[in-house]
Each structure stands twice: as C-alpha cells, then as structure tokens.
Amino acid sequence: ILGPGPSRPGLASQAVAWIGFGNGVAINAASLLAGAAMDRYPRRLKLGIVFGLGICVFATAAFTLQLPCSLLPAGAAPPLPRSQAGLLLSLVVAGFAQGLTTPLVYELAAELLYPVKE
C-alpha cells in the first residue's frame, strides 16, 4: 500500500522498512511501559485500554487520511498533507497505542476468566 505504483504514496522500500521498524519498536516499548504503569497503578486496566484505543483510533485516522482515496475525485489531494515523517509518526503512535493496550487486554481477560483475589 505504501510502495510505488499508480495512486500510491510512492515511498522507497527503505522508507517503508523504517516505518515498519519504528512501528515494531513502539509496540514493544509501549508493552513494557504498560506493564510498569499497571504495577504502579493497579486496577486501572479499563482506563488504560480505553485511553490506548482512543489514541490508536486517532493515529490510524491520521495515517489513513494521508493516503489517496478512491472516494475522492480523480487527482484530488488527500485530506491531510502526506509526508514520510507524517506517515512514520502516525504509525509509530498507532503502534505505541497498540502495544499499550495488548498486555492490558490480556490481564483483563485473565481477571475476568479467573477471578481470584491476589
């Protein structure tokens, strides 16, 4: 979707690879931070999940609005200006939000399935 071609952003392969790398690093870093935050502030799983998913929605929307859309008239510019930095930032923020919510969702599922006092 990001590589060269008709009606595509036309990013170089190396730029696409760096965007994916940044997304992966953000996911892993946020997962570690989520664990540390939940140790410090226990019983706040739902708040963390809603906060993380809210950030994810906005970051994914920012990414999506930078890409060409077939619903717009031919030749129309995307609603948000597109740049490699903008695409990278939006996907890194989305990855951070996904990484933030993943361990929280697992912990909430474990608490719901096995309700045991600690």
N, C-alpha and C positions, 0 to 999 in steps of 0.2 A: 504494500500500500504506500510505502514511502519511497520506493526506488524510482528510477527514471522511467518514463513512459508517458503516453498521452493522458492528459488531465490528472497527472500525479505531481507531487511536490518536486520530484526530481533530485532527491538528495543522493549524494555519493554513498557507495556501500560502506565506506569507513565511517561516515557520519551516522548512518543507520545503526552500525555496530556500536558506536559510542553511546547513542541514545539508549539502546538495549542494555548496555553495560551500566549506565547510570541508573536506569530503572531497577536493575537487579541489585545493585549496591544499596539503593534507597530502601528496597523491600527488606533486605537483611538487616540494615541498620535500624529501621523502624521496629522490626520484630524484637531486637534486643532492647531497644528503649521502652517498648510496650511492657516487656517483662519487668524491667526495673521500675517503671511507673506503677505497675499493679502491685508490686511488692511494697512500694511506699504508700500507695493509696488503695488499700484493699476494698472490695465490694463496690467498685465503680466500673464494672465491666460494661454495663449497658451504656453508660455515658461515654466511655471510650469508643465503643462500637459506633454509636450514632455520630460522634464527633469525627471519627475516621472516615466513615462512609460519606458524610457530608462533604468533607474535603475531597474525597475521591470523585464525587459527582461533579463538583466544580472544576477540578483539574481535568477530568475526562471531557467535560463540555468545552473547556478552553482548547484542548487538543483537537477535538472534533471540529470546532468552528474555525480552525486554521486550515483545514483541508478542503479541497474542491468538493462541491456538492452537485449532484445531478438534478436536484430540485430547483437550483438557481438557473436563470437564463444563461445560455451559452456565452462563455467568455467573461462572466461576472466574477468578480473577486470574492474570495471567502469573507464571511462576516468579520473575522479577526485577521489582522495582518500576519502573514506567515514568515517565520524565520527559523533557522536551525536552532537558535537559542530558545525561541519560544516553544518549539516542539520539544526540545530537551527538557526545559523547565517544567512544562505541563506533565510530561510523562514521569519525570523524577518525583514530582509532587504526588501524582497519582500512585506511583509505586510506593512512596513513603506511606500514604494513607492505607493502601492495601496491606503493607507489611505491619502497620499499626493494628489493624483490625483482625488479622489472621490468628494470632495467639489468643486474643481476647474472645473470639468466637469459639475456639477450641475449649478454652477454660469455661466459658458459659455453658457450652454443651455438656461438658463433664459435670458441672454443678447441677444441671437440670436432670441428667440421666442418673447420676449417683449422688443424691442429696445427703451428704454426710457432714456433720459438724467437724471442723478442724480443731 
